[in-house]
Amino acid sequence: MSDDGCPVFVPPIKSQGIKTKLVPWIQTLMPQDFAGRWIEPFMGTGVVGLNLARRSALLADTNPYVIALYQAVGDKAISGRMVKSYLIKEGGLLRSKGEDHYYAVRDRFNTAHDPLDFLFLSRAGFNGMIRFNRKGGYNIPFCRKPDRFSQAYVTRIVNQVNRLAAVLSEGDFEFKVQDYQVTIAQAETGDLIYCDPPYAGRHTDYYNGWDEGDEAVLNRLLRETPASFVYSTWLSTRFRSNELAEKYWSAFPHMTQDHFYHVGGSLDNRHGVVEALIHSVDLSSQARVPLARELELTLF
Ligand SMILES: C[S@@+](CC[C@H](N)C(=O)[O-])C[C@H]1O[C@@H](n2cnc3c(N)ncnc32)[C@H](O)[C@@H]1O
């Protein structure tokens, strides 16, 4: 079970755009007999592919840091045990030194890029956000809770790392740091591409610029690919509607759902959003099947 009671495996890295709550909905678009490769060009935290991929998956992103952590867990270079002793040590220093220690780890990460420091920052940064400045430096401020790494919190993170290791050991997961155009070009007939790019005009940072030019390229690539695709975007918030969705995607079927993002720095990003799944899936094969990870979660 995830933190909030849904049967979705929650990975150890969080971010403001994480799709944990949308995984069961996205899964309704997977063909029941899906035997192809899960292709995810904008992996983010990986929560969607880690839950839905069956036999094999290509998970890619231009942000190298989540990928470095997951690869290290998959290769057993980082284990739950190592994470536990690291977080106990760094959490103790945070408790005694306060925010100075958070910023010391942040400086250290921005120089050496240790995956464990990235995990620490993502779990002790303000509002669980991931954001990088123009030079590519992680720049999220401290969450202002020196007691952040309580025993229960460390245990929860260690369990997530252990589950990640179990999921990666069962499937054929390939991680790549690469642009979405390269990833989409690697999809073949029978594969399913799940695209969740940065939302145009929202959450812009070093790894998350997105404009109409990108939308047009993505639209062309998804029209041309021999694979099926599911594309996550938004249609409207209380303040505005997404004109790019109307302009580029109206020829494709779509489903909508109201969603509320709990993490995010600005007020605008904390309001409800009408999410959309635009797709090219043949709905005659659509069916509710158990989440790939749903059954095994009882083991943990
Ligand atoms: C909205 S997030 C994906 C969130 C993910 N679905 C989740 O649930 O965690 C968008 C991701 O796209 C990545 N990204 C931005 N531009 C990219 C590009 N040109 N090619 C590949 N990935 C890119 C960002 O680094 C970010 O991780």
The ligand as an ORCA input file, in Angstrom:
! r2SCAN-3c Opt
* xyz 0 1
  C       5.884     16.070    -15.289
  S       7.447     15.344    -15.038
  C       7.096     13.619    -15.165
  C       6.464     13.117    -13.900
  C       6.296     11.622    -13.835
  N       5.241     11.149    -14.698
  C       6.023     11.195    -12.396
  O       4.912     10.722    -12.087
  O       6.902     11.345    -11.570
  C       8.291     15.711    -16.502
  C       9.683     15.118    -16.629
  O      10.160     15.393    -17.943
  C      11.555     15.563    -17.879
  N      11.961     16.277    -19.109
  C      11.848     17.590    -19.379
  N      12.263     17.852    -20.640
  C      12.648     16.665    -21.160
  C      13.158     16.280    -22.435
  N      13.377     17.182    -23.413
  N      13.414     14.968    -22.659
  C      13.219     14.048    -21.671
  N      12.755     14.361    -20.429
  C      12.464     15.654    -20.191
  C      11.796     16.315    -16.574
  O      13.113     16.127    -16.102
  C      10.729     15.692    -15.672
  O      11.283     14.645    -14.914
*
